[in-house]
Amino acid sequence: MTTIFEEHRTQEELAEKALALKQARLQQPGILAGYLTLAELAADLGRSTRTIHRYLALPNGMPHVLLGNRLLFDPERVRAWIAARERVRNPTRRAPRGGRRRERYGVRT
């Protein structure tokens, strides 16, 4: 049985390994330089790989490249996808004022 501290430490170690792999990959010139793997993207976003798979399954899912059985992600396209999902509250919409609920429960103002 592992403790919470041990689980947290292993997550930190995985994040450090993913960062080291990412830095090594960026130093190597090649056609795939600049793409992130699933583990690297999950570490960058602070999410689990399962959550990234959920994002991929959405109708307008996260952009990715499937090369063989490897998922690769272009960081710029992922940033654009995240920015497109931004929500802004409608400033003209009023908060509900009770309406029928007040009538139903006999609340008077």
VMD Tcl script that builds the backbone (N, CA, C; Angstrom):
set m [mol new atoms 327]
animate dup $m
set s [atomselect $m all]
$s set {name element resname resid chain x y z} {
  {N N MET 1 A 0.842 -1.167 0.000}
  {CA C MET 1 A 0.000 0.000 0.000}
  {C C MET 1 A 0.892 1.237 0.000}
  {N N THR 2 A 0.583 2.187 -0.872}
  {CA C THR 2 A 1.372 3.401 -0.949}
  {C C THR 2 A 0.664 4.522 -0.210}
  {N N THR 3 A 1.460 5.405 0.337}
  {CA C THR 3 A 0.887 6.547 1.044}
  {C C THR 3 A 0.653 7.692 0.056}
  {N N ILE 4 A -0.065 8.677 0.520}
  {CA C ILE 4 A -0.331 9.853 -0.326}
  {C C ILE 4 A 0.974 10.539 -0.679}
  {N N PHE 5 A 1.900 10.611 0.294}
  {CA C PHE 5 A 3.185 11.259 0.036}
  {C C PHE 5 A 3.950 10.534 -1.062}
  {N N GLU 6 A 3.941 9.188 -1.018}
  {CA C GLU 6 A 4.651 8.419 -2.035}
  {C C GLU 6 A 4.023 8.607 -3.406}
  {N N GLU 7 A 2.673 8.656 -3.472}
  {CA C GLU 7 A 2.000 8.867 -4.750}
  {C C GLU 7 A 2.337 10.234 -5.310}
  {N N HIS 8 A 2.355 11.249 -4.447}
  {CA C HIS 8 A 2.682 12.606 -4.889}
  {C C HIS 8 A 4.119 12.661 -5.402}
  {N N ARG 9 A 5.021 11.965 -4.683}
  {CA C ARG 9 A 6.417 11.963 -5.095}
  {C C ARG 9 A 6.568 11.292 -6.457}
  {N N THR 10 A 5.845 10.191 -6.685}
  {CA C THR 10 A 5.961 9.517 -7.970}
  {C C THR 10 A 5.390 10.376 -9.083}
  {N N GLN 11 A 4.336 11.143 -8.817}
  {CA C GLN 11 A 3.800 12.048 -9.835}
  {C C GLN 11 A 4.811 13.130 -10.167}
  {N N GLU 12 A 5.502 13.650 -9.140}
  {CA C GLU 12 A 6.540 14.649 -9.389}
  {C C GLU 12 A 7.677 14.052 -10.209}
  {N N GLU 13 A 8.049 12.812 -9.893}
  {CA C GLU 13 A 9.116 12.161 -10.642}
  {C C GLU 13 A 8.716 11.949 -12.094}
  {N N LEU 14 A 7.464 11.555 -12.323}
  {CA C LEU 14 A 6.978 11.384 -13.700}
  {C C LEU 14 A 6.994 12.707 -14.447}
  {N N ALA 15 A 6.608 13.787 -13.776}
  {CA C ALA 15 A 6.614 15.102 -14.417}
  {C C ALA 15 A 8.040 15.527 -14.756}
  {N N GLU 16 A 8.975 15.247 -13.850}
  {CA C GLU 16 A 10.373 15.587 -14.110}
  {C C GLU 16 A 10.932 14.780 -15.282}
  {N N LYS 17 A 10.583 13.491 -15.340}
  {CA C LYS 17 A 11.042 12.650 -16.454}
  {C C LYS 17 A 10.454 13.141 -17.777}
  {N N ALA 18 A 9.168 13.520 -17.759}
  {CA C ALA 18 A 8.533 14.014 -18.982}
  {C C ALA 18 A 9.195 15.306 -19.434}
  {N N LEU 19 A 9.531 16.179 -18.489}
  {CA C LEU 19 A 10.198 17.427 -18.834}
  {C C LEU 19 A 11.581 17.163 -19.413}
  {N N ALA 20 A 12.316 16.215 -18.821}
  {CA C ALA 20 A 13.641 15.871 -19.339}
  {C C ALA 20 A 13.549 15.296 -20.752}
  {N N LEU 21 A 12.553 14.447 -20.997}
  {CA C LEU 21 A 12.354 13.896 -22.347}
  {C C LEU 21 A 12.011 15.000 -23.338}
  {N N LYS 22 A 11.172 15.927 -22.910}
  {CA C LYS 22 A 10.772 17.030 -23.778}
  {C C LYS 22 A 11.983 17.886 -24.144}
  {N N GLN 23 A 12.817 18.214 -23.159}
  {CA C GLN 23 A 13.997 19.034 -23.429}
  {C C GLN 23 A 14.977 18.296 -24.341}
  {N N ALA 24 A 15.137 16.997 -24.136}
  {CA C ALA 24 A 16.036 16.220 -24.989}
  {C C ALA 24 A 15.505 16.164 -26.413}
  {N N ARG 25 A 14.181 16.038 -26.555}
  {CA C ARG 25 A 13.582 15.970 -27.877}
  {C C ARG 25 A 13.716 17.302 -28.612}
  {N N LEU 26 A 13.584 18.414 -27.888}
  {CA C LEU 26 A 13.707 19.721 -28.521}
  {C C LEU 26 A 15.134 19.979 -28.995}
  {N N GLN 27 A 16.111 19.398 -28.324}
  {CA C GLN 27 A 17.502 19.588 -28.729}
  {C C GLN 27 A 17.846 18.759 -29.961}
  {N N GLN 28 A 17.130 17.682 -30.201}
  {CA C GLN 28 A 17.398 16.835 -31.350}
  {C C GLN 28 A 16.678 17.395 -32.574}
  {N N PRO 29 A 17.414 17.733 -33.617}
  {CA C PRO 29 A 16.726 18.189 -34.823}
  {C C PRO 29 A 16.029 17.014 -35.497}
  {N N GLY 30 A 14.888 17.253 -36.009}
  {CA C GLY 30 A 14.156 16.194 -36.684}
  {C C GLY 30 A 12.766 16.664 -37.038}
  {N N ILE 31 A 12.081 15.844 -37.776}
  {CA C ILE 31 A 10.765 16.223 -38.267}
  {C C ILE 31 A 9.735 16.275 -37.138}
  {N N LEU 32 A 9.940 15.512 -36.055}
  {CA C LEU 32 A 8.989 15.499 -34.941}
  {C C LEU 32 A 9.395 16.432 -33.806}
  {N N ALA 33 A 10.453 17.220 -34.011}
  {CA C ALA 33 A 10.873 18.157 -32.967}
  {C C ALA 33 A 9.757 19.171 -32.731}
  {N N GLY 34 A 9.468 19.408 -31.485}
  {CA C GLY 34 A 8.423 20.365 -31.141}
  {C C GLY 34 A 7.084 19.731 -30.820}
  {N N TYR 35 A 6.883 18.481 -31.188}
  {CA C TYR 35 A 5.644 17.781 -30.841}
  {C C TYR 35 A 5.781 17.204 -29.437}
  {N N LEU 36 A 4.665 17.109 -28.741}
  {CA C LEU 36 A 4.644 16.549 -27.398}
  {C C LEU 36 A 3.986 15.177 -27.414}
  {N N THR 37 A 4.456 14.289 -26.551}
  {CA C THR 37 A 3.806 12.997 -26.386}
  {C C THR 37 A 2.645 13.161 -25.408}
  {N N LEU 38 A 1.885 12.114 -25.241}
  {CA C LEU 38 A 0.744 12.140 -24.335}
  {C C LEU 38 A 1.185 12.449 -22.901}
  {N N ALA 39 A 2.235 11.788 -22.439}
  {CA C ALA 39 A 2.721 12.005 -21.069}
  {C C ALA 39 A 3.239 13.424 -20.879}
  {N N GLU 40 A 3.947 13.944 -21.878}
  {CA C GLU 40 A 4.471 15.307 -21.775}
  {C C GLU 40 A 3.348 16.337 -21.738}
  {N N LEU 41 A 2.344 16.141 -22.588}
  {CA C LEU 41 A 1.215 17.072 -22.598}
  {C C LEU 41 A 0.455 17.018 -21.286}
  {N N ALA 42 A 0.232 15.818 -20.768}
  {CA C ALA 42 A -0.467 15.674 -19.488}
  {C C ALA 42 A 0.304 16.373 -18.374}
  {N N ALA 43 A 1.624 16.237 -18.372}
  {CA C ALA 43 A 2.448 16.897 -17.357}
  {C C ALA 43 A 2.382 18.413 -17.514}
  {N N ASP 44 A 2.423 18.913 -18.747}
  {CA C ASP 44 A 2.355 20.354 -18.987}
  {C C ASP 44 A 1.022 20.944 -18.539}
  {N N LEU 45 A -0.062 20.234 -18.786}
  {CA C LEU 45 A -1.386 20.736 -18.430}
  {C C LEU 45 A -1.758 20.437 -16.982}
  {N N GLY 46 A -0.984 19.589 -16.333}
  {CA C GLY 46 A -1.291 19.223 -14.960}
  {C C GLY 46 A -2.518 18.326 -14.870}
  {N N ARG 47 A -2.730 17.515 -15.880}
  {CA C ARG 47 A -3.864 16.589 -15.936}
  {C C ARG 47 A -3.338 15.178 -16.127}
  {N N SER 48 A -4.202 14.204 -15.926}
  {CA C SER 48 A -3.799 12.818 -16.131}
  {C C SER 48 A -3.923 12.458 -17.612}
  {N N THR 49 A -3.292 11.363 -17.988}
  {CA C THR 49 A -3.399 10.917 -19.380}
  {C C THR 49 A -4.841 10.494 -19.683}
  {N N ARG 50 A -5.554 10.022 -18.674}
  {CA C ARG 50 A -6.966 9.640 -18.869}
  {C C ARG 50 A -7.805 10.858 -19.226}
  {N N THR 51 A -7.524 11.993 -18.590}
  {CA C THR 51 A -8.244 13.225 -18.906}
  {C C THR 51 A -7.947 13.664 -20.339}
  {N N ILE 52 A -6.697 13.526 -20.765}
  {CA C ILE 52 A -6.346 13.893 -22.147}
  {C C ILE 52 A -7.111 13.001 -23.117}
  {N N HIS 53 A -7.234 11.722 -22.811}
  {CA C HIS 53 A -8.020 10.825 -23.665}
  {C C HIS 53 A -9.483 11.261 -23.719}
  {N N ARG 54 A -10.013 11.767 -22.598}
  {CA C ARG 54 A -11.387 12.290 -22.601}
  {C C ARG 54 A -11.507 13.499 -23.512}
  {N N TYR 55 A -10.491 14.379 -23.470}
  {CA C TYR 55 A -10.498 15.548 -24.360}
  {C C TYR 55 A -10.479 15.108 -25.827}
  {N N LEU 56 A -9.769 14.036 -26.128}
  {CA C LEU 56 A -9.699 13.543 -27.506}
  {C C LEU 56 A -11.051 13.000 -27.968}
  {N N ALA 57 A -11.840 12.465 -27.033}
  {CA C ALA 57 A -13.117 11.844 -27.380}
  {C C ALA 57 A -14.251 12.850 -27.523}
  {N N LEU 58 A -14.022 14.111 -27.198}
  {CA C LEU 58 A -15.066 15.127 -27.338}
  {C C LEU 58 A -15.421 15.309 -28.809}
  {N N PRO 59 A -16.652 15.753 -29.107}
  {CA C PRO 59 A -17.033 15.965 -30.513}
  {C C PRO 59 A -16.094 16.930 -31.250}
  {N N ASN 60 A -15.672 17.973 -30.579}
  {CA C ASN 60 A -14.706 18.899 -31.162}
  {C C ASN 60 A -13.413 18.739 -30.366}
  {N N GLY 61 A -12.845 17.533 -30.417}
  {CA C GLY 61 A -11.760 17.132 -29.538}
  {C C GLY 61 A -10.440 17.837 -29.790}
  {N N MET 62 A -9.526 17.586 -28.882}
  {CA C MET 62 A -8.194 18.187 -28.931}
  {C C MET 62 A -7.460 17.731 -30.196}
  {N N PRO 63 A -6.833 18.653 -30.919}
  {CA C PRO 63 A -6.111 18.268 -32.141}
  {C C PRO 63 A -4.878 17.434 -31.816}
  {N N HIS 64 A -4.667 16.406 -32.608}
  {CA C HIS 64 A -3.539 15.508 -32.379}
  {C C HIS 64 A -3.151 14.840 -33.688}
  {N N VAL 65 A -1.998 14.204 -33.649}
  {CA C VAL 65 A -1.510 13.421 -34.778}
  {C C VAL 65 A -1.324 11.996 -34.273}
  {N N LEU 66 A -1.866 11.056 -34.994}
  {CA C LEU 66 A -1.692 9.652 -34.647}
  {C C LEU 66 A -0.666 9.074 -35.608}
  {N N LEU 67 A 0.488 8.740 -35.075}
  {CA C LEU 67 A 1.577 8.211 -35.886}
  {C C LEU 67 A 1.851 6.796 -35.402}
  {N N GLY 68 A 1.340 5.825 -36.147}
  {CA C GLY 68 A 1.404 4.444 -35.679}
  {C C GLY 68 A 0.453 4.315 -34.507}
  {N N ASN 69 A 0.990 3.986 -33.347}
  {CA C ASN 69 A 0.158 3.949 -32.156}
  {C C ASN 69 A 0.552 5.050 -31.168}
  {N N ARG 70 A 1.314 6.035 -31.637}
  {CA C ARG 70 A 1.753 7.148 -30.791}
  {C C ARG 70 A 0.895 8.371 -31.043}
  {N N LEU 71 A 0.447 8.985 -29.972}
  {CA C LEU 71 A -0.272 10.248 -30.058}
  {C C LEU 71 A 0.730 11.375 -29.901}
  {N N LEU 72 A 0.722 12.301 -30.843}
  {CA C LEU 72 A 1.596 13.467 -30.773}
  {C C LEU 72 A 0.733 14.727 -30.839}
  {N N PHE 73 A 1.188 15.757 -30.145}
  {CA C PHE 73 A 0.419 16.989 -30.050}
  {C C PHE 73 A 1.298 18.180 -30.404}
  {N N ASP 74 A 0.767 19.054 -31.249}
  {CA C ASP 74 A 1.445 20.304 -31.577}
  {C C ASP 74 A 1.036 21.322 -30.514}
  {N N PRO 75 A 1.987 21.845 -29.735}
  {CA C PRO 75 A 1.632 22.748 -28.637}
  {C C PRO 75 A 0.844 23.984 -29.089}
  {N N GLU 76 A 1.162 24.529 -30.254}
  {CA C GLU 76 A 0.450 25.720 -30.729}
  {C C GLU 76 A -1.012 25.408 -31.037}
  {N N ARG 77 A -1.271 24.274 -31.648}
  {CA C ARG 77 A -2.658 23.902 -31.955}
  {C C ARG 77 A -3.442 23.577 -30.691}
  {N N VAL 78 A -2.765 22.981 -29.705}
  {CA C VAL 78 A -3.428 22.691 -28.426}
  {C C VAL 78 A -3.778 24.005 -27.726}
  {N N ARG 79 A -2.860 24.987 -27.759}
  {CA C ARG 79 A -3.158 26.301 -27.172}
  {C C ARG 79 A -4.352 26.950 -27.859}
  {N N ALA 80 A -4.415 26.857 -29.176}
  {CA C ALA 80 A -5.540 27.427 -29.920}
  {C C ALA 80 A -6.848 26.712 -29.566}
  {N N TRP 81 A -6.793 25.393 -29.393}
  {CA C TRP 81 A -7.983 24.622 -29.018}
  {C C TRP 81 A -8.476 25.041 -27.640}
  {N N ILE 82 A -7.545 25.236 -26.714}
  {CA C ILE 82 A -7.921 25.667 -25.365}
  {C C ILE 82 A -8.519 27.065 -25.411}
  {N N ALA 83 A -7.913 27.958 -26.189}
  {CA C ALA 83 A -8.422 29.330 -26.293}
  {C C ALA 83 A -9.825 29.353 -26.911}
  {N N ALA 84 A -10.097 28.452 -27.841}
  {CA C ALA 84 A -11.415 28.406 -28.482}
  {C C ALA 84 A -12.492 27.919 -27.518}
  {N N ARG 85 A -12.098 27.253 -26.459}
  {CA C ARG 85 A -13.062 26.739 -25.481}
  {C C ARG 85 A -13.345 27.738 -24.360}
  {N N GLU 86 A -12.769 28.910 -24.442}
  {CA C GLU 86 A -12.971 29.929 -23.409}
  {C C GLU 86 A -14.430 30.378 -23.385}
  {N N ARG 87 A -14.953 30.523 -22.196}
  {CA C ARG 87 A -16.335 30.964 -22.026}
  {C C ARG 87 A -16.337 32.306 -21.318}
  {N N VAL 88 A -17.221 33.174 -21.764}
  {CA C VAL 88 A -17.367 34.487 -21.148}
  {C C VAL 88 A -18.804 34.599 -20.656}
  {N N ARG 89 A -18.952 35.061 -19.437}
  {CA C ARG 89 A -20.283 35.213 -18.866}
  {C C ARG 89 A -21.025 36.312 -19.604}
  {N N ASN 90 A -22.316 36.079 -19.829}
  {CA C ASN 90 A -23.157 37.063 -20.505}
  {C C ASN 90 A -23.486 38.178 -19.514}
  {N N PRO 91 A -22.980 39.394 -19.751}
  {CA C PRO 91 A -23.197 40.467 -18.777}
  {C C PRO 91 A -24.637 40.979 -18.752}
  {N N THR 92 A -25.415 40.728 -19.794}
  {CA C THR 92 A -26.788 41.242 -19.827}
  {C C THR 92 A -27.778 40.302 -19.168}
  {N N ARG 93 A -27.364 39.101 -18.851}
  {CA C ARG 93 A -28.279 38.142 -18.238}
  {C C ARG 93 A -28.409 38.431 -16.743}
  {N N ARG 94 A -29.640 38.520 -16.300}
  {CA C ARG 94 A -29.876 38.764 -14.889}
  {C C ARG 94 A -29.837 37.458 -14.116}
  {N N ALA 95 A -29.550 37.590 -12.842}
  {CA C ALA 95 A -29.624 36.428 -11.962}
  {C C ALA 95 A -31.092 36.136 -11.687}
  {N N PRO 96 A -31.453 34.869 -11.530}
  {CA C PRO 96 A -32.857 34.553 -11.245}
  {C C PRO 96 A -33.293 35.174 -9.922}
  {N N ARG 97 A -34.535 35.644 -9.887}
  {CA C ARG 97 A -35.022 36.347 -8.698}
  {C C ARG 97 A -36.017 35.530 -7.899}
  {N N GLY 98 A -36.152 34.293 -8.186}
  {CA C GLY 98 A -37.050 33.464 -7.395}
  {C C GLY 98 A -38.278 33.045 -8.159}
  {N N GLY 99 A -39.005 33.983 -8.758}
  {CA C GLY 99 A -40.154 33.687 -9.600}
  {C C GLY 99 A -41.175 32.795 -8.940}
  {N N ARG 100 A -41.457 31.684 -9.551}
  {CA C ARG 100 A -42.497 30.769 -9.063}
  {C C ARG 100 A -42.141 30.153 -7.721}
  {N N ARG 101 A -40.885 30.018 -7.456}
  {CA C ARG 101 A -40.491 29.415 -6.192}
  {C C ARG 101 A -41.019 30.242 -5.029}
  {N N ARG 102 A -40.944 31.547 -5.150}
  {CA C ARG 102 A -41.461 32.422 -4.097}
  {C C ARG 102 A -42.959 32.225 -3.935}
  {N N GLU 103 A -43.657 32.105 -5.061}
  {CA C GLU 103 A -45.110 31.918 -5.004}
  {C C GLU 103 A -45.448 30.563 -4.388}
  {N N ARG 104 A -44.692 29.547 -4.777}
  {CA C ARG 104 A -44.985 28.203 -4.333}
  {C C ARG 104 A -44.832 28.054 -2.811}
  {N N TYR 105 A -43.789 28.682 -2.256}
  {CA C TYR 105 A -43.516 28.521 -0.839}
  {C C TYR 105 A -44.049 29.669 0.020}
  {N N GLY 106 A -44.782 30.571 -0.602}
  {CA C GLY 106 A -45.405 31.662 0.164}
  {C C GLY 106 A -44.419 32.679 0.687}
  {N N VAL 107 A -43.285 32.840 0.026}
  {CA C VAL 107 A -42.311 33.829 0.449}
  {C C VAL 107 A -42.730 35.174 -0.096}
  {N N ARG 108 A -42.791 36.165 0.763}
  {CA C ARG 108 A -43.174 37.519 0.323}
  {C C ARG 108 A -42.019 38.465 0.583}
  {N N THR 109 A -41.908 39.430 -0.299}
  {CA C THR 109 A -40.848 40.415 -0.117}
  {C C THR 109 A -41.397 41.736 0.321}
}
mol reanalyze $m
mol bondsrecalc $m
mol representation Tube
mol addrep $m
